[in-house]
Amino acid sequence: MHLSQIGRAPIVVLIFAIWGVRVSAEEPNPLYDELMKGVDVGASKAALLPKPVMPDGLDASAQRAALEKIPGRAAAQPVPRMLQKSIEAPFVLNMKTQGETADARIQQVDLYFVVYSDLDHISDEEFLKEKAEEERQERATERKKKGEPEPEGEQQAKSLTVEELAARGIKLLTGDAEREGYSHGSAEIFDRVLSTGTSHSLRTRNSESLIVASRLDPRFAEDPEYPNFWQSIERDELGRAKYGKKQPYFGSGTYTKATTLREPKGAMFIEIHTIFREPNGWFNKTNLLSSKLPIAARDNIRKFRRKLEDPAKKNPVAAARPAASS
């Protein structure tokens, strides 16, 4: 799971991988611990992800103080407005370049927003699978209208089996396939790049929050079946996509934390932190991200909030029942 999922895939897929989650008091997340030590981006030192803005164990007053201290929050994003139960409630998006290597820029993206839901609903496996498939079908329909070919790996992400992992000498860190897994797939980034790779994700939960840690696994760099690579996208005179030579790709890590707020009732604070290499060949060293990413984030947050508002998705059985006659 990497930045490609910010550009085109729904925010719900970025936030939560398509594996089930179980409830327990405290679950360690060794992948998250690894990420917090740094992401290997091919520089002289690892790139560091920021710590969560909203740690667990805070009372309502301390949570409000944490919201007030969100990095980059401007006057146009006051906390009371961020807490509004509206699909248009403001969000905070920060982007910065941590550094450069000979062939890439090291980018950091941090996203903060509020939704109204609960941990059970927001991590429901069937809800997430359905939303991911809906988004995939929407993209396929859009490409069909334009006469574009199906990009390699753009089909529904494939989860690797325990046997496939064992053949590569890989074991799950937790031994629990219900909340940890490896998935191979691809997505387009702003119609300029097709990024394909195998991500390792681990999701853990306690009574207050849920954390999803994910990284593009470097062990699949040259894998014969599930490799990590990127391709440029060019358009012909009819606007149809043509995919360039496969280029190796590495250096991406992300985590998402969803925390239940004590006030107002039903509110959840979502924060997503990502580090990734942006090869010079992606956007020719232009600042495309700064112009495109805020629009993509806004649209995906709106979609996510709408899906959470749908009563049929919250309780499909109850929604299917006929209304009682008066």
C-alpha positions as CSV (number, residue, x, y, z in Angstrom):
1,M,0.0,0.0,0.0
2,H,1.6,3.2,-1.1
3,L,1.0,6.7,-2.4
4,S,-0.7,5.5,-5.6
5,Q,-3.7,4.9,-3.4
6,I,-4.0,8.5,-2.5
7,G,-4.2,9.6,-6.1
8,R,-7.0,7.4,-7.4
9,A,-8.2,4.8,-4.9
10,P,-10.8,5.7,-2.3
11,I,-9.7,7.0,1.1
12,V,-11.4,4.0,2.7
13,V,-8.9,1.7,0.9
14,L,-6.0,3.8,2.0
15,I,-7.1,3.8,5.6
16,F,-7.9,0.1,6.1
17,A,-6.6,-2.9,4.3
18,I,-9.0,-5.6,3.2
19,W,-8.4,-8.0,6.1
20,G,-10.6,-8.7,9.0
21,V,-9.9,-7.2,12.4
22,R,-10.5,-8.7,15.8
23,V,-11.1,-6.8,19.0
24,S,-8.7,-7.1,22.0
25,A,-7.5,-4.9,24.8
26,E,-4.0,-4.1,23.5
27,E,-2.3,-5.6,20.4
28,P,1.3,-4.9,19.5
29,N,2.0,-3.7,16.0
30,P,5.6,-4.7,15.1
31,L,5.2,-3.3,11.6
32,Y,4.2,0.1,12.9
33,D,7.2,-0.1,15.3
34,E,9.5,-0.8,12.3
35,L,8.1,2.1,10.3
36,M,8.6,4.5,13.2
37,K,12.3,3.7,13.1
38,G,12.4,5.1,9.5
39,V,11.6,4.2,5.9
40,D,14.5,3.3,3.6
41,V,14.3,5.7,0.7
42,G,17.8,5.2,-0.7
43,A,19.2,8.2,1.1
44,S,22.1,8.3,3.6
45,K,19.6,7.9,6.4
46,A,16.0,6.6,6.8
47,A,13.1,9.0,6.4
48,L,11.2,9.4,9.6
49,L,7.4,9.4,10.0
50,P,5.8,11.8,12.5
51,K,4.3,10.4,15.7
52,P,0.5,10.4,16.0
53,V,-1.1,13.8,16.8
54,M,-3.8,11.9,18.9
55,P,-2.2,9.4,21.3
56,D,-4.5,7.1,23.3
57,G,-5.4,7.7,26.9
58,L,-6.5,11.3,26.6
59,D,-9.6,12.8,28.2
60,A,-11.9,15.1,26.3
61,S,-10.0,18.2,27.2
62,A,-6.6,16.8,26.2
63,Q,-8.1,15.5,22.9
64,R,-9.4,19.0,22.1
65,A,-6.0,20.4,22.9
66,A,-4.4,17.9,20.5
67,L,-6.8,18.9,17.7
68,E,-5.9,22.6,18.3
69,K,-2.2,21.7,17.8
70,I,-2.6,19.8,14.5
71,P,0.5,20.9,12.4
72,G,-0.4,23.2,9.6
73,R,-4.0,23.9,10.8
74,A,-4.9,27.4,9.5
75,A,-7.5,29.9,10.5
76,A,-9.7,28.6,7.8
77,Q,-9.7,25.2,9.5
78,P,-11.0,25.9,13.1
79,V,-11.5,22.9,15.2
80,P,-15.3,23.5,15.7
81,R,-15.7,23.4,11.9
82,M,-13.5,20.3,11.6
83,L,-15.8,18.6,14.1
84,Q,-19.0,19.4,12.1
85,K,-21.0,16.4,11.0
86,S,-20.8,17.4,7.4
87,I,-19.2,15.9,4.3
88,E,-17.8,19.4,3.7
89,A,-16.1,19.7,7.1
90,P,-12.5,21.0,6.5
91,F,-9.5,18.8,6.7
92,V,-5.8,19.5,7.1
93,L,-3.3,18.3,4.4
94,N,0.4,18.9,4.8
95,M,3.0,18.2,2.1
96,K,6.7,18.7,2.3
97,T,10.0,17.5,0.7
98,Q,12.2,15.9,3.3
99,G,15.2,15.7,1.0
100,E,16.5,14.6,-2.4
101,T,18.6,11.8,-3.8
102,A,20.3,11.7,-7.2
103,D,17.1,10.4,-8.8
104,A,14.2,11.2,-6.5
105,R,12.6,13.5,-4.0
106,I,11.6,12.2,-0.6
107,Q,8.1,13.4,0.1
108,Q,6.0,13.4,3.3
109,V,2.2,13.7,3.3
110,D,0.1,14.1,6.4
111,L,-3.7,14.2,6.3
112,Y,-6.1,14.9,9.2
113,F,-9.9,14.9,9.3
114,V,-12.9,13.8,11.3
115,V,-15.7,11.4,10.4
116,Y,-18.8,10.2,12.3
117,S,-18.8,6.4,12.8
118,D,-17.4,3.8,15.3
119,L,-14.6,1.3,15.3
120,D,-16.9,-1.6,14.5
121,H,-18.4,-0.1,11.4
122,I,-15.3,1.6,10.1
123,S,-13.4,-1.7,10.2
124,D,-16.3,-3.9,8.9
125,E,-14.7,-6.3,6.4
126,E,-17.7,-6.6,4.1
127,F,-18.2,-2.9,4.0
128,L,-14.6,-2.3,3.0
129,K,-14.6,-5.0,0.4
130,E,-17.8,-3.7,-1.2
131,K,-16.5,-0.1,-1.3
132,A,-13.2,-1.2,-2.8
133,E,-15.0,-3.2,-5.5
134,E,-17.3,-0.3,-6.3
135,E,-14.3,2.0,-6.8
136,R,-12.6,-0.5,-9.0
137,Q,-15.7,-0.9,-11.2
138,E,-16.0,2.9,-11.5
139,R,-12.4,3.2,-12.8
140,A,-13.0,0.3,-15.2
141,T,-16.1,1.9,-16.6
142,E,-14.3,5.2,-17.0
143,R,-11.5,3.5,-18.9
144,K,-14.0,1.6,-21.1
145,K,-15.7,4.9,-22.1
146,K,-12.3,6.3,-23.1
147,G,-11.3,3.1,-25.0
148,E,-8.3,2.6,-22.7
149,P,-6.8,-0.8,-21.9
150,E,-7.0,-2.3,-18.4
151,P,-3.6,-1.4,-16.8
152,E,-1.5,-4.2,-15.5
153,G,-2.4,-5.1,-11.9
154,E,-5.2,-2.6,-11.8
155,Q,-7.7,-5.4,-11.2
156,Q,-8.8,-6.0,-7.6
157,A,-5.7,-6.4,-5.4
158,K,-4.6,-9.9,-4.8
159,S,-3.8,-11.2,-1.4
160,L,-0.8,-13.5,-1.3
161,T,-1.4,-16.9,0.4
162,V,0.6,-18.3,3.3
163,E,2.1,-20.8,0.8
164,E,3.2,-18.1,-1.6
165,L,4.9,-16.2,1.3
166,A,6.6,-19.4,2.5
167,A,8.0,-20.0,-0.9
168,R,9.8,-16.7,-0.6
169,G,10.9,-17.3,3.0
170,I,8.5,-14.8,4.4
171,K,6.5,-15.4,7.6
172,L,3.8,-13.2,9.1
173,L,5.2,-11.1,12.0
174,T,2.2,-11.9,14.1
175,G,1.2,-15.3,12.6
176,D,-2.3,-13.9,12.4
177,A,-3.6,-13.7,8.8
178,E,-6.9,-12.1,10.0
179,R,-5.1,-8.8,10.6
180,E,-1.9,-9.1,8.7
181,G,-1.2,-9.8,5.1
182,Y,0.6,-9.1,1.8
183,S,-1.3,-7.6,-1.2
184,H,-0.2,-7.0,-4.8
185,G,-1.9,-4.5,-7.0
186,S,-1.5,-1.2,-8.7
187,A,-3.1,2.2,-9.2
188,E,-2.7,5.3,-11.3
189,I,-1.3,8.5,-9.8
190,F,-3.0,11.5,-11.3
191,D,-3.1,9.9,-14.8
192,R,0.7,10.3,-15.1
193,V,2.1,7.2,-13.4
194,L,1.1,3.6,-12.9
195,S,2.5,2.3,-9.6
196,T,2.5,-1.4,-9.0
197,G,3.8,-3.3,-6.0
198,T,3.4,-5.7,-3.1
199,S,2.5,-4.1,0.3
200,H,2.8,-5.6,3.7
201,S,0.0,-4.4,6.1
202,L,-0.8,-5.0,9.7
203,R,-3.9,-3.7,11.5
204,T,-4.3,-3.6,15.3
205,R,-7.0,-2.3,17.5
206,N,-7.8,-1.5,21.1
207,S,-10.8,0.0,22.8
208,E,-9.9,3.6,21.8
209,S,-8.3,3.4,18.4
210,L,-7.2,1.4,15.4
211,I,-3.8,1.5,13.6
212,V,-3.0,0.3,10.1
213,A,0.7,0.2,9.2
214,S,1.8,-0.6,5.7
215,R,4.9,-0.5,3.6
216,L,5.9,-1.4,0.1
217,D,7.9,-4.5,0.8
218,P,11.4,-4.4,-0.7
219,R,11.7,-8.1,-0.8
220,F,9.4,-8.1,-3.8
221,A,11.6,-5.6,-5.8
222,E,12.4,-8.2,-8.6
223,D,9.8,-10.9,-7.7
224,P,8.9,-12.9,-10.8
225,E,5.2,-12.8,-10.0
226,Y,4.6,-9.8,-7.8
227,P,7.3,-7.2,-8.5
228,N,7.4,-3.5,-7.4
229,F,7.7,-1.1,-10.3
230,W,6.3,2.1,-11.9
231,Q,5.5,3.1,-15.5
232,S,4.9,6.4,-17.1
233,I,1.5,7.0,-18.7
234,E,1.3,8.8,-22.1
235,R,-1.8,9.6,-24.1
236,D,-2.3,9.2,-27.9
237,E,-4.2,11.6,-30.0
238,L,-7.5,10.0,-28.9
239,G,-6.6,10.3,-25.2
240,R,-6.0,6.6,-24.8
241,A,-3.3,5.5,-22.3
242,K,0.0,4.0,-23.2
243,Y,2.2,2.6,-20.5
244,G,6.0,3.1,-20.6
245,K,8.9,0.9,-19.6
246,K,8.8,-0.7,-16.2
247,Q,11.1,1.0,-13.8
248,P,12.0,-0.4,-10.3
249,Y,10.4,1.2,-7.3
250,F,11.0,1.2,-3.6
251,G,10.8,3.4,-0.6
252,S,7.2,3.9,0.7
253,G,5.7,3.6,4.2
254,T,2.4,4.8,5.7
255,Y,0.3,4.4,8.8
256,T,-3.2,5.5,9.6
257,K,-4.6,6.0,13.1
258,A,-8.4,6.2,13.8
259,T,-9.1,7.4,17.3
260,T,-12.5,7.6,19.0
261,L,-13.1,11.2,20.3
262,R,-14.8,11.5,23.6
263,E,-16.6,14.7,22.4
264,P,-18.7,15.1,20.3
265,K,-20.5,11.8,20.4
266,G,-19.8,9.6,17.5
267,A,-16.8,11.5,16.2
268,M,-13.6,9.8,15.1
269,F,-10.3,11.5,14.3
270,I,-8.4,10.1,11.3
271,E,-4.7,10.8,10.7
272,I,-2.7,9.4,7.8
273,H,1.1,9.8,7.6
274,T,3.0,8.8,4.5
275,I,6.7,8.8,3.4
276,F,7.5,7.9,-0.2
277,R,10.1,8.3,-3.0
278,E,9.0,10.4,-5.9
279,P,11.3,9.5,-8.8
280,N,12.3,12.4,-11.0
281,G,10.6,10.6,-13.9
282,W,7.2,10.7,-12.3
283,F,6.4,14.4,-12.8
284,N,9.7,15.7,-14.2
285,K,10.5,17.4,-10.8
286,T,7.4,19.7,-11.1
287,N,5.2,20.4,-8.1
288,L,2.3,18.4,-9.4
289,L,1.5,17.0,-6.0
290,S,0.9,20.4,-4.4
291,S,-1.8,21.2,-7.1
292,K,-3.4,17.8,-7.5
293,L,-3.3,16.1,-4.0
294,P,-5.5,18.6,-2.1
295,I,-8.3,18.1,-4.7
296,A,-7.9,14.3,-4.6
297,A,-8.0,14.3,-0.8
298,R,-11.1,16.5,-0.6
299,D,-13.0,14.3,-3.1
300,N,-12.0,11.1,-1.4
301,I,-12.9,12.3,2.1
302,R,-16.3,13.4,0.8
303,K,-16.8,10.0,-0.7
304,F,-15.8,8.3,2.5
305,R,-18.1,10.4,4.6
306,R,-21.0,9.8,2.3
307,K,-20.5,6.0,2.5
308,L,-20.4,6.2,6.3
309,E,-23.7,8.2,6.3
310,D,-25.6,5.6,4.3
311,P,-27.9,3.9,6.8
312,A,-28.1,0.8,4.5
313,K,-24.4,0.3,4.9
314,K,-24.5,0.8,8.6
315,N,-27.1,-1.9,9.1
316,P,-28.1,-3.5,5.8
317,V,-30.4,-6.1,7.5
318,A,-32.4,-3.4,9.3
319,A,-32.5,-1.2,6.2
320,A,-33.9,-4.0,4.2
321,R,-36.9,-4.5,6.5
322,P,-40.1,-3.0,5.3
323,A,-41.3,0.0,7.3
324,A,-44.0,-0.8,9.9
325,S,-47.5,0.3,8.8
326,S,-49.2,3.0,10.9
